[in-house]
Structure formats: C-alpha cells, structure tokens
Amino acid sequence: MNIQTDKLWSRSFVTLTVSYLLLFLSLQMLLSPFPTYAKEQFHPNNFALSLVTSLFALAAIVTRFATAALLRKVHRNVILFAGLVLAAIATVLYPYAGSMTSLLVLRALFGIGFGMTSTIIPTLVSQIIPKKRTGEGIGYFGLSTSIAMSLGPMIGLSVIKQYGFTTLAMIGTVALVLIVPLLIVTRSIPKQPDKSAPPASHSSASTEHKNGSSTARMMVPAVLNVLMSVTYGGILGFIALYGAQKHIDQIGLFFLFIVFTVFIIRPISGKLFDRRGPMPIVIPGGLVVIASLITLSYAHSLPLIIVSALLYGFGFGAIQPTTQAWMLREAAPHQVSFANSLYYNTIDFGVAIGSMLLGVVASATSYSVMYRWAAVAMVLFILVYLASLLLERRGKASTSASAREKAAVSSR
C-alpha cells in the first residue's frame, strides 16, 4: 500500500512529526548539559568527556544498520516500541550511574534505542509525503528536529541549573513515554512492504545497476551532512563550558535564537529545493555557518553570542533539510529506509567525530580556537560541493560527446 496524494498535512504526518519532536527533544535536552554534569560528577578529561556524546552517536549508527537488516525478519512496530522502551530505561537511570563507565554504558543503551526509533519514524513519514512535495514535506517534518535541537539544549541547561540533573532526566523520560499514545492514534500509514519480494525491475542486472548509481548519488549529500554535523558536535559538546569560561551566564540562549531563523528558513529552503535543487541553498548556507562559527570564537558578550546563533540557525536550518530531501530524491523507491538511515547516520557520525576531534583541539588550545577549526569543516563542505559540481559537469560533457560520436558513426 503506497499512499501518494497531494495532501501533506494528514493526521499521520502531524502525529509522526510531533512524535519525532518529542524523541529529539528528549535527546537534545540532555545532550548539551550532559558534559557539564559528567565533568562535575566524575571529573574526566576533555576526551573522556567527548565520549558522552560520541559513544551515543556511534551506538545509534551501528543500530541503524542492524535495524535495516532486522526489518526483514521483525515487524517494524516491534522495533519501534522496543527502541522507545530502551531509550526510556536508559534515560530514567542516568542519575543513578555511579561511575563514568556506567554512565557511558547507559549512553550506549540510549543510542541503541534512539537508533531503532529514529530509523522507523522518518521512513513512515517519507512514504506518506507526496512525491512532488518532497522538499516541502521534509522541510516541515525537519522542523521537529530543528526545534528540538534549538529549544532542547536551552531547556536542558535551564532545568539542570534550577532543579538538577535528576529532574531533567525525568522530563526526558516523560517526553519519550508521550510518544506511545501518539503512535497508537496514528492511522493511514503505509503497511510494511514484503521484504521477501524483490523490487520490480526489468532484470536483476538493471536493478543492481540502478541501486549502485542511486547509492553513489547519495554520497555527496551524505558527506556534506557529516561535515555540517561536525560543527554541531562542537557546539553541543562544549558551548556550556565555553559560556562558563567566558562568564556568559545565559549561554543557553544560543539555542533559543537558532529557532528564530530556523523557523523562517526551513519552509523556504524546502520549496526552493523542489524548484531549483540544492545549489542555491548549499553554498550560501555554508558561508553563513562559517561566519557564525568565526563570530562565536570571538564572542565575549551575549550580543555576539546571539548574532552567532541567528547566523547558525539560518545556515543549519537551510542545509539540513536540503541534504535529507536530496538523498530521498536520489534514492530508488525501495531505498527510502536506507536513505533515511544514511541521513541520520551521517548526522550522528559527524557529531561523534566533531565532539572527539574538537575536544582534542580544545584540550590542546582553547574553545575559541576550537570553533575556528570547526569553521574549517565548513570550508571543506563548500569545496566538496564545488568538486561534485565539477565532476558532474565533466560527466555530462563526456556523455554528450560519446552520444554525438555514436550518432556520427551510425549515420555513416
């Protein structure tokens, strides 16, 4: 059953989007305050501290690959609810971890549950968005993650400061539990496809060729997504500690002001992608993120922090849904689950690598220098995209020349 109408705002779309908001809100509320809590509780070095973020992300990545294989044997609803249960158990147990090792084990357990849940929900959403409105639909659905990524850390930093980490963990658990009734009332979502049936095609050889070519085309947005996420890993892992070092008490407002530009740019970038593709979004968005990170590295007061946040929200909010819609556009119909897994895996991989590498840079230099190195990741981001455009044009020119040569030979 493949539901494809022109209607975007169905009950299923709304409930799945809200469910995803709650899932990411639970994650993001704890993600930014976690390093501060772990440092005060167990006094690890910066690299060990970075594992709080990176270990979760790596566990989620491995789980998504396992989930794709597991879907051939287990119904996706079982995986979905099992993931929610694992994530909720890990979250409620965080305050009771007696050592850094046990805390990291719980982070890995949460990553497993999160990886399972975050694979299934986007796949369901992708199947109910009208094909002609992919960019727009993903843009609106992506607001769930953008809002969570922006408001979650601010809420988390505020709650931990006023009420403590235990209260924050309980709020995160409640957010996960609330997803269950939302999923129960969701209706009219596509049934799980028969995994035993091969995708329709003219031949196995042509299917293999199409799968390979579509997978190859997804690699460019995947690499861009990794580089973008490296910068977010540096912000998530160290913005609270950076604010403390600079004596900026309201550093959590950084995430609040990201929301303003994200809300503005998300729907616009989605529609622009549907009409013009990624080019008018990727390069301007990358340049704005570079400006944001440089501004952040020199910030000594709240006004500059706000300017940096507004710029980051503009670039991040434009790029993120674009890379997801780009992957989905390049994917074959039966590769939707793979495309979504690839998208979220590249986010988690980028966050994990960014948190670890930038943590090493911060240990050797300072947080200010670290954010300047994070800007280098976005320079690479732009260079990778420009290189892909050059290769694409050369490929088209080569194909056109070959076609003309064949036409000339056949006319003789």
Secondary structure by P-SEA (a helix, b strand, c coil): ccccccccccaaaaaaaaaaaaaaaaaaacccaaaaaaaaaccccccccccccaaaaaaaaaaaaaaaaacccccaaaaaaaaaaaaaaaaaaccccccaaaaaaaaaaaaaaaaaaaacaaaaaaaaccccaaaaaaaaaaaaaaaaaaaaaaaaaaaaacccaaaaaaaaaaaaaaaaaaaaaccccccccccccccccccaaaaaaaaaaaaaaaaaaaaaaaaaaaaaaaaaacaaaaaaaaccccccaaaaaaaaaaaacaaaaaaaaaccccccccaaaaaaaaaaaaaaaacccaaaaaaaaaaaaaaaaacaaaaaaaaaaaccccaaaaaaaaaaaaaaaaaaaaaaaaaaaaaaccaaaaaaaaaaaaaaaaaaaaaaaaaaaaaaaaaaaaaaaaaaaaac
